[in-house]
Amino acid sequence: MSDIDIDSMDPASAREYVLSFISTLRGIQKERAGLERELDLWEKRAKLAEEKNEQILLEGAEDRVQELKEKMAGLAAEEGGLRRKVSILKEKEADQALKELKKRLKDKGK
């Protein structure tokens, strides 16, 4: 079973499952936003160290900038994957809800 296979779940479980993916996605987005702010801070520190000819501080700041960029790239990739999964899951959830509604209407008509 893949992590986007909700066909065998009941509608309530499927909804909860989709919401967990959405929650994870939002957490990653918040984390990435925090890293963007931190990256901005360290880029400013690197620029200041360069202006003041503080080579040791510059190297440390540049190292931190590189580290933050790598973390952000990883999170961006993870976010992209989750966005695609959330989109697929939402579509499957809607299809599942529609099937359930049609079934109920059919059963009601009997």
DSSP file (Angstrom, degrees, kcal/mol; ACC not computed):
  #  RESIDUE AA STRUCTURE BP1 BP2  ACC     N-H-->O    O-->H-N    N-H-->O    O-->H-N    TCO  KAPPA ALPHA  PHI   PSI    X-CA   Y-CA   Z-CA
    1    1 A M              0   0    0      0, 0.0     2,-0.1     0, 0.0     5,-0.0   0.000 360.0 360.0 360.0 125.7    0.0    0.0    0.0
    2    2 A S    >   -     0   0    0      1,-0.1     3,-1.6     2,-0.0     0, 0.0  -0.387 360.0-106.4 -82.0 167.0    1.4    3.4   -1.0
    3    3 A D  T 3  S+     0   0    0      1,-0.3    -1,-0.1    -2,-0.1     0, 0.0   0.495 119.5  52.1 -76.2   0.1    1.0    6.4    1.2
    4    4 A I  T 3  S+     0   0    0     84,-0.0     2,-1.0    88,-0.0    -1,-0.3   0.237  80.0 108.5-113.6  12.4   -1.5    7.9   -1.2
    5    5 A D    <   +     0   0    0     -3,-1.6     3,-0.1     1,-0.2    84,-0.0  -0.775  25.6 146.3 -92.4 100.9   -3.8    4.8   -1.3
    6    6 A I    >   +     0   0    0     -2,-1.0     3,-1.6     1,-0.1    -1,-0.2   0.281  37.5 106.1-114.2   7.9   -6.9    5.7    0.6
    7    7 A D  T 3  S+     0   0    0      1,-0.3    -1,-0.1    -3,-0.1    -2,-0.0   0.810  81.1  48.3 -61.1 -31.8   -9.3    3.6   -1.4
    8    8 A S  T 3  S+     0   0    0     -3,-0.1    -1,-0.3     2,-0.1     2,-0.2   0.491  95.5  95.4 -88.5  -1.9   -9.7    1.0    1.2
    9    9 A M  S <  S-     0   0    0     -3,-1.6    -3,-0.1     1,-0.1     0, 0.0  -0.560  79.5-114.2 -87.9 151.2  -10.3    3.5    4.0
   10   10 A D     >  -     0   0    0     -2,-0.2     4,-2.7     1,-0.1     5,-0.2  -0.456  39.4-101.6 -74.7 160.2  -13.7    4.7    5.2
   11   11 A P  H  > S+     0   0    0      0, 0.0     4,-2.4     0, 0.0     5,-0.2   0.856 120.7  50.0 -55.2 -40.1  -14.5    8.4    4.6
   12   12 A A  H  > S+     0   0    0      2,-0.2     4,-2.2     1,-0.2     5,-0.2   0.923 113.4  45.3 -66.8 -42.6  -13.7    9.5    8.1
   13   13 A S  H  > S+     0   0    0      2,-0.2     4,-2.4     1,-0.2    -1,-0.2   0.894 112.5  51.9 -66.2 -39.7  -10.4    7.7    8.2
   14   14 A A  H  X S+     0   0    0     -4,-2.7     4,-2.7     2,-0.2    -2,-0.2   0.918 109.5  49.7 -62.5 -43.2   -9.5    9.0    4.8
   15   15 A R  H  X S+     0   0    0     -4,-2.4     4,-2.6    -5,-0.2    -2,-0.2   0.926 111.5  48.2 -62.1 -44.7  -10.3   12.6    5.8
   16   16 A E  H  X S+     0   0    0     -4,-2.2     4,-1.7     1,-0.2    -1,-0.2   0.895 111.7  50.9 -62.1 -40.2   -8.1   12.2    8.9
   17   17 A Y  H  X S+     0   0    0     -4,-2.4     4,-1.5     2,-0.2    -2,-0.2   0.921 110.7  47.7 -63.5 -45.8   -5.3   10.8    6.8
   18   18 A V  H  X S+     0   0    0     -4,-2.7     4,-2.2     1,-0.2     3,-0.2   0.913 109.8  53.6 -62.5 -42.9   -5.4   13.6    4.3
   19   19 A L  H  X S+     0   0    0     -4,-2.6     4,-2.6     1,-0.2    -1,-0.2   0.844 103.4  56.7 -62.1 -33.4   -5.5   16.2    7.2
   20   20 A S  H  X S+     0   0    0     -4,-1.7     4,-2.1     2,-0.2    -1,-0.2   0.887 107.8  47.9 -65.8 -37.0   -2.3   14.6    8.6
   21   21 A F  H  X S+     0   0    0     -4,-1.5     4,-2.5    -3,-0.2    -2,-0.2   0.908 111.7  49.9 -67.0 -41.2   -0.6   15.2    5.3
   22   22 A I  H  X S+     0   0    0     -4,-2.2     4,-2.5     2,-0.2    -2,-0.2   0.910 110.3  50.4 -63.5 -41.8   -1.8   18.8    5.2
   23   23 A S  H  X S+     0   0    0     -4,-2.6     4,-2.1     2,-0.2    -1,-0.2   0.908 110.6  49.0 -62.5 -43.0   -0.6   19.4    8.7
   24   24 A T  H  X S+     0   0    0     -4,-2.1     4,-2.1     2,-0.2    -2,-0.2   0.911 110.2  51.8 -62.9 -42.3    2.8   18.0    7.9
   25   25 A L  H  X S+     0   0    0     -4,-2.5     4,-2.3     1,-0.2    -2,-0.2   0.923 109.2  49.4 -60.4 -45.7    3.0   20.2    4.8
   26   26 A R  H  X S+     0   0    0     -4,-2.5     4,-2.4     1,-0.2    -1,-0.2   0.882 108.7  53.6 -63.0 -37.8    2.2   23.3    6.8
   27   27 A G  H  X S+     0   0    0     -4,-2.1     4,-2.4     2,-0.2    -1,-0.2   0.909 109.3  47.8 -62.4 -42.1    4.8   22.4    9.4
   28   28 A I  H  X S+     0   0    0     -4,-2.1     4,-2.7     2,-0.2    -2,-0.2   0.896 110.2  52.5 -65.5 -40.3    7.4   22.2    6.6
   29   29 A Q  H  X S+     0   0    0     -4,-2.3     4,-2.1     2,-0.2    -2,-0.2   0.908 111.0  47.1 -62.8 -41.4    6.3   25.5    5.2
   30   30 A K  H  X S+     0   0    0     -4,-2.4     4,-2.2     2,-0.2    -2,-0.2   0.915 112.3  49.9 -65.6 -42.2    6.7   27.1    8.6
   31   31 A E  H  X S+     0   0    0     -4,-2.4     4,-2.1     1,-0.2    -2,-0.2   0.915 111.1  49.1 -62.5 -42.9   10.1   25.6    9.1
   32   32 A R  H  X S+     0   0    0     -4,-2.7     4,-2.2     2,-0.2    -1,-0.2   0.885 108.9  52.8 -65.0 -38.3   11.2   26.7    5.7
   33   33 A A  H  X S+     0   0    0     -4,-2.1     4,-1.9     2,-0.2    -1,-0.2   0.903 109.2  50.0 -63.2 -40.4   10.0   30.3    6.4
   34   34 A G  H  X S+     0   0    0     -4,-2.2     4,-2.2     1,-0.2    -2,-0.2   0.898 110.0  50.2 -64.0 -40.1   12.0   30.3    9.6
   35   35 A L  H  X S+     0   0    0     -4,-2.1     4,-2.9     2,-0.2    -2,-0.2   0.858 106.6  55.8 -66.1 -35.2   15.1   29.1    7.7
   36   36 A E  H  X S+     0   0    0     -4,-2.2     4,-2.3     2,-0.2    -1,-0.2   0.911 109.1  46.7 -62.7 -41.8   14.6   31.9    5.1
   37   37 A R  H  X S+     0   0    0     -4,-1.9     4,-2.0     2,-0.2    -2,-0.2   0.920 114.0  47.6 -65.3 -42.6   14.6   34.5    7.9
   38   38 A E  H  X S+     0   0    0     -4,-2.2     4,-2.4     2,-0.2    -2,-0.2   0.896 110.3  52.5 -65.4 -39.6   17.7   32.9    9.4
   39   39 A L  H  X S+     0   0    0     -4,-2.9     4,-2.5     2,-0.2     5,-0.2   0.923 107.8  51.5 -60.9 -44.8   19.4   32.7    6.0
   40   40 A D  H  X S+     0   0    0     -4,-2.3     4,-2.0     1,-0.2    -1,-0.2   0.915 110.0  50.1 -57.9 -44.1   18.7   36.4    5.5
   41   41 A L  H  X S+     0   0    0     -4,-2.0     4,-2.1     1,-0.2    -2,-0.2   0.928 112.5  45.7 -60.6 -47.1   20.3   37.2    8.9
   42   42 A W  H  X S+     0   0    0     -4,-2.4     4,-2.3     1,-0.2    -1,-0.2   0.821 109.4  54.7 -71.2 -30.9   23.4   35.2    8.2
   43   43 A E  H  X S+     0   0    0     -4,-2.5     4,-2.2     2,-0.2    -1,-0.2   0.901 109.5  48.3 -66.4 -39.0   23.8   36.7    4.7
   44   44 A K  H  X S+     0   0    0     -4,-2.0     4,-2.5    -5,-0.2    -2,-0.2   0.895 110.8  50.9 -65.9 -39.8   23.7   40.1    6.3
   45   45 A R  H  X S+     0   0    0     -4,-2.1     4,-2.6     2,-0.2    -2,-0.2   0.897 109.9  50.1 -63.9 -40.0   26.3   39.0    8.9
   46   46 A A  H  X S+     0   0    0     -4,-2.3     4,-2.2     2,-0.2    -2,-0.2   0.918 110.9  49.0 -64.3 -42.9   28.5   37.7    6.1
   47   47 A K  H  X S+     0   0    0     -4,-2.2     4,-2.5     2,-0.2    -2,-0.2   0.923 112.5  47.9 -62.9 -44.1   28.3   41.0    4.2
   48   48 A L  H  X S+     0   0    0     -4,-2.5     4,-2.0     2,-0.2    -2,-0.2   0.913 110.7  50.9 -63.5 -43.0   29.1   42.9    7.4
   49   49 A A  H  <>S+     0   0    0     -4,-2.6     5,-2.9     1,-0.2     4,-0.2   0.886 111.1  49.5 -62.0 -38.2   32.1   40.7    8.1
   50   50 A E  H ><5S+     0   0    0     -4,-2.2     3,-1.2     3,-0.2    -2,-0.2   0.923 109.9  50.3 -65.9 -44.1   33.3   41.2    4.6
   51   51 A E  H 3<5S+     0   0    0     -4,-2.5    -2,-0.2     1,-0.3    -1,-0.2   0.840 114.3  44.9 -61.8 -33.1   32.9   45.0    4.9
   52   52 A K  T 3<5S-     0   0    0     -4,-2.0    -1,-0.3    -5,-0.2    -2,-0.2   0.366 111.1-121.6 -92.7   4.4   34.9   44.9    8.2
   53   53 A N  T < 5 +     0   0    0     -3,-1.2     2,-1.1    -4,-0.2    -3,-0.2   0.872  58.1 153.3  55.3  40.4   37.6   42.6    6.8
   54   54 A E     >< +     0   0    0     -5,-2.9     4,-2.7     1,-0.2    -1,-0.2  -0.758  17.6 178.7 -98.9  85.3   36.8   40.0    9.5
   55   55 A Q  H  > S+     0   0    0     -2,-1.1     4,-2.6     1,-0.2     5,-0.2   0.867  75.9  50.0 -60.9 -42.0   37.9   36.9    7.6
   56   56 A I  H  > S+     0   0    0      2,-0.2     4,-2.1     1,-0.2    -1,-0.2   0.928 114.3  44.8 -64.9 -44.6   37.3   34.5   10.4
   57   57 A L  H  > S+     0   0    0      2,-0.2     4,-2.6     1,-0.2    -2,-0.2   0.896 112.2  53.3 -65.1 -39.3   33.7   35.8   11.0
   58   58 A L  H  X S+     0   0    0     -4,-2.7     4,-2.9    -9,-0.2     5,-0.2   0.929 108.7  48.5 -61.0 -46.2   33.2   35.9    7.2
   59   59 A E  H  X S+     0   0    0     -4,-2.6     4,-2.3     1,-0.2    -1,-0.2   0.915 112.8  48.2 -61.7 -43.1   34.1   32.2    6.9
   60   60 A G  H  X S+     0   0    0     -4,-2.1     4,-2.1     2,-0.2    -1,-0.2   0.914 113.5  46.9 -63.2 -42.6   31.9   31.2    9.7
   61   61 A A  H  X S+     0   0    0     -4,-2.6     4,-2.5     2,-0.2    -2,-0.2   0.903 111.9  50.3 -66.5 -41.5   29.0   33.2    8.3
   62   62 A E  H  X S+     0   0    0     -4,-2.9     4,-2.4     2,-0.2    -1,-0.2   0.883 109.2  52.1 -65.1 -37.4   29.5   31.8    4.8
   63   63 A D  H  X S+     0   0    0     -4,-2.3     4,-2.3    -5,-0.2    -1,-0.2   0.924 111.0  47.2 -61.8 -44.0   29.6   28.2    6.3
   64   64 A R  H  X S+     0   0    0     -4,-2.1     4,-2.5     2,-0.2    -2,-0.2   0.889 110.1  53.0 -66.2 -39.1   26.3   28.9    8.0
   65   65 A V  H  X S+     0   0    0     -4,-2.5     4,-2.4     2,-0.2    -1,-0.2   0.929 110.5  47.5 -59.7 -46.2   24.7   30.4    4.9
   66   66 A Q  H  X S+     0   0    0     -4,-2.4     4,-2.1     1,-0.2    -2,-0.2   0.914 111.3  50.7 -63.1 -43.2   25.7   27.3    2.9
   67   67 A E  H  X S+     0   0    0     -4,-2.3     4,-2.2     1,-0.2    -1,-0.2   0.915 111.6  47.8 -60.1 -44.6   24.3   25.0    5.6
   68   68 A L  H  X S+     0   0    0     -4,-2.5     4,-2.6     1,-0.2    -1,-0.2   0.889 109.5  52.9 -66.0 -39.4   21.0   26.9    5.6
   69   69 A K  H  X S+     0   0    0     -4,-2.4     4,-2.2     2,-0.2    -1,-0.2   0.892 109.3  49.6 -62.9 -39.4   20.8   26.8    1.9
   70   70 A E  H  X S+     0   0    0     -4,-2.1     4,-2.1     2,-0.2    -2,-0.2   0.912 111.5  48.2 -66.2 -42.8   21.2   23.0    1.9
   71   71 A K  H  X S+     0   0    0     -4,-2.2     4,-2.4     1,-0.2    -2,-0.2   0.920 111.9  50.1 -62.3 -43.1   18.6   22.6    4.5
   72   72 A M  H  X S+     0   0    0     -4,-2.6     4,-2.7     1,-0.2    -2,-0.2   0.879 108.0  53.0 -64.6 -38.0   16.2   24.8    2.6
   73   73 A A  H  X S+     0   0    0     -4,-2.2     4,-2.1     2,-0.2    -1,-0.2   0.918 110.3  48.1 -63.7 -42.1   16.8   22.8   -0.6
   74   74 A G  H  X S+     0   0    0     -4,-2.1     4,-2.3     1,-0.2    -2,-0.2   0.917 113.5  46.7 -63.1 -43.5   15.9   19.6    1.2
   75   75 A L  H  X S+     0   0    0     -4,-2.4     4,-3.1     2,-0.2    -2,-0.2   0.877 109.4  54.4 -66.9 -37.2   12.8   21.1    2.7
   76   76 A A  H  X S+     0   0    0     -4,-2.7     4,-2.4     2,-0.2    -1,-0.2   0.907 109.9  47.2 -63.1 -40.7   11.8   22.6   -0.7
   77   77 A A  H  X S+     0   0    0     -4,-2.1     4,-2.2     2,-0.2    -2,-0.2   0.925 113.9  47.3 -65.7 -43.7   12.0   19.1   -2.3
   78   78 A E  H  X S+     0   0    0     -4,-2.3     4,-2.4     1,-0.2    -2,-0.2   0.906 111.6  51.3 -63.2 -41.5   10.1   17.6    0.6
   79   79 A E  H  X S+     0   0    0     -4,-3.1     4,-2.7     1,-0.2    -2,-0.2   0.912 108.4  51.6 -62.4 -42.8    7.5   20.3    0.3
   80   80 A G  H  X S+     0   0    0     -4,-2.4     4,-1.9     1,-0.2    -1,-0.2   0.916 110.6  48.0 -60.7 -43.9    7.1   19.7   -3.4
   81   81 A G  H  X S+     0   0    0     -4,-2.2     4,-2.2     1,-0.2    -1,-0.2   0.907 113.0  48.0 -63.3 -42.3    6.5   16.0   -2.9
   82   82 A L  H  X S+     0   0    0     -4,-2.4     4,-3.1     2,-0.2     5,-0.2   0.884 107.5  55.8 -67.0 -38.0    4.0   16.6   -0.2
   83   83 A R  H  X S+     0   0    0     -4,-2.7     4,-2.3     2,-0.2    -1,-0.2   0.928 109.4  46.9 -58.7 -44.5    2.1   19.2   -2.2
   84   84 A R  H  X S+     0   0    0     -4,-1.9     4,-2.3     2,-0.2    -2,-0.2   0.926 113.8  47.7 -63.6 -44.2    1.7   16.6   -5.0
   85   85 A K  H  X S+     0   0    0     -4,-2.2     4,-3.2     1,-0.2     5,-0.2   0.914 110.8  50.9 -63.8 -42.7    0.6   14.0   -2.6
   86   86 A V  H  X S+     0   0    0     -4,-3.1     4,-2.8     2,-0.2     5,-0.2   0.913 110.0  50.7 -61.5 -41.9   -1.9   16.3   -0.9
   87   87 A S  H  X S+     0   0    0     -4,-2.3     4,-2.0    -5,-0.2    -1,-0.2   0.934 113.7  44.2 -61.1 -46.6   -3.3   17.2   -4.3
   88   88 A I  H  X S+     0   0    0     -4,-2.3     4,-2.7     1,-0.2    -2,-0.2   0.925 114.2  50.0 -63.9 -44.8   -3.8   13.6   -5.2
   89   89 A L  H  X S+     0   0    0     -4,-3.2     4,-2.8     1,-0.2    -2,-0.2   0.894 109.1  51.2 -63.3 -40.5   -5.2   12.7   -1.8
   90   90 A K  H  X S+     0   0    0     -4,-2.8     4,-2.4    -5,-0.2    -1,-0.2   0.915 111.5  48.2 -62.5 -41.7   -7.7   15.6   -1.9
   91   91 A E  H  X S+     0   0    0     -4,-2.0     4,-2.4    -5,-0.2    -2,-0.2   0.925 113.5  46.5 -64.4 -44.7   -8.9   14.4   -5.3
   92   92 A K  H  X S+     0   0    0     -4,-2.7     4,-2.7     1,-0.2    -2,-0.2   0.894 111.5  52.2 -64.4 -39.2   -9.2   10.8   -4.2
   93   93 A E  H  X S+     0   0    0     -4,-2.8     4,-2.5     2,-0.2    -2,-0.2   0.913 109.8  48.6 -63.9 -42.1  -11.0   11.9   -1.0
   94   94 A A  H  X S+     0   0    0     -4,-2.4     4,-2.3     2,-0.2    -2,-0.2   0.915 112.1  48.9 -64.2 -42.4  -13.5   13.9   -3.1
   95   95 A D  H  X S+     0   0    0     -4,-2.4     4,-2.4     1,-0.2    -2,-0.2   0.916 111.7  49.8 -61.7 -42.6  -14.0   10.9   -5.4
   96   96 A Q  H  X S+     0   0    0     -4,-2.7     4,-2.3     1,-0.2    -2,-0.2   0.907 110.6  49.1 -63.4 -42.5  -14.5    8.7   -2.4
   97   97 A A  H  X S+     0   0    0     -4,-2.5     4,-2.4     2,-0.2    -1,-0.2   0.886 110.6  51.2 -64.9 -38.9  -17.0   11.1   -0.8
   98   98 A L  H  X S+     0   0    0     -4,-2.3     4,-2.6     2,-0.2    -2,-0.2   0.913 110.0  49.0 -64.6 -43.1  -18.9   11.3   -4.1
   99   99 A K  H  X S+     0   0    0     -4,-2.4     4,-2.3     2,-0.2    -2,-0.2   0.909 111.4  50.1 -61.6 -42.0  -19.1    7.5   -4.4
  100  100 A E  H  X S+     0   0    0     -4,-2.3     4,-2.4     2,-0.2    -2,-0.2   0.911 110.9  49.1 -63.4 -42.9  -20.3    7.3   -0.8
  101  101 A L  H  X S+     0   0    0     -4,-2.4     4,-2.5     2,-0.2    -2,-0.2   0.920 111.0  49.5 -63.3 -44.5  -23.0    9.9   -1.5
  102  102 A K  H  X S+     0   0    0     -4,-2.6     4,-2.4     1,-0.2    -1,-0.2   0.895 110.8  51.1 -61.2 -40.0  -24.2    8.1   -4.6
  103  103 A K  H  X S+     0   0    0     -4,-2.3     4,-2.7     2,-0.2    -2,-0.2   0.922 110.4  48.2 -63.1 -44.7  -24.4    4.8   -2.6
  104  104 A R  H  X S+     0   0    0     -4,-2.4     4,-2.3     2,-0.2    -2,-0.2   0.903 112.4  48.5 -63.6 -41.5  -26.4    6.5    0.1
  105  105 A L  H  X S+     0   0    0     -4,-2.5     4,-1.7     2,-0.2    -1,-0.2   0.899 112.4  48.8 -65.2 -40.1  -28.8    8.0   -2.5
  106  106 A K  H  X S+     0   0    0     -4,-2.4     4,-0.6     2,-0.2    -2,-0.2   0.925 112.9  47.3 -64.0 -44.8  -29.2    4.7   -4.2
  107  107 A D  H >< S+     0   0    0     -4,-2.7     3,-0.7     1,-0.2    -2,-0.2   0.858 110.4  53.0 -65.1 -35.8  -29.8    2.9   -0.9
  108  108 A K  H 3< S+     0   0    0     -4,-2.3    -1,-0.2     1,-0.2    -2,-0.2   0.839 104.1  56.7 -68.4 -33.7  -32.3    5.5    0.0
  109  109 A G  H 3<        0   0    0     -4,-1.7    -1,-0.2     1,-0.2    -2,-0.2   0.622 360.0 360.0 -74.1 -13.7  -34.2    5.1   -3.2
  110  110 A K    <<        0   0    0     -3,-0.7    -1,-0.2    -4,-0.6    -2,-0.1   0.480 360.0 360.0 -77.8 360.0  -34.8    1.4   -2.6
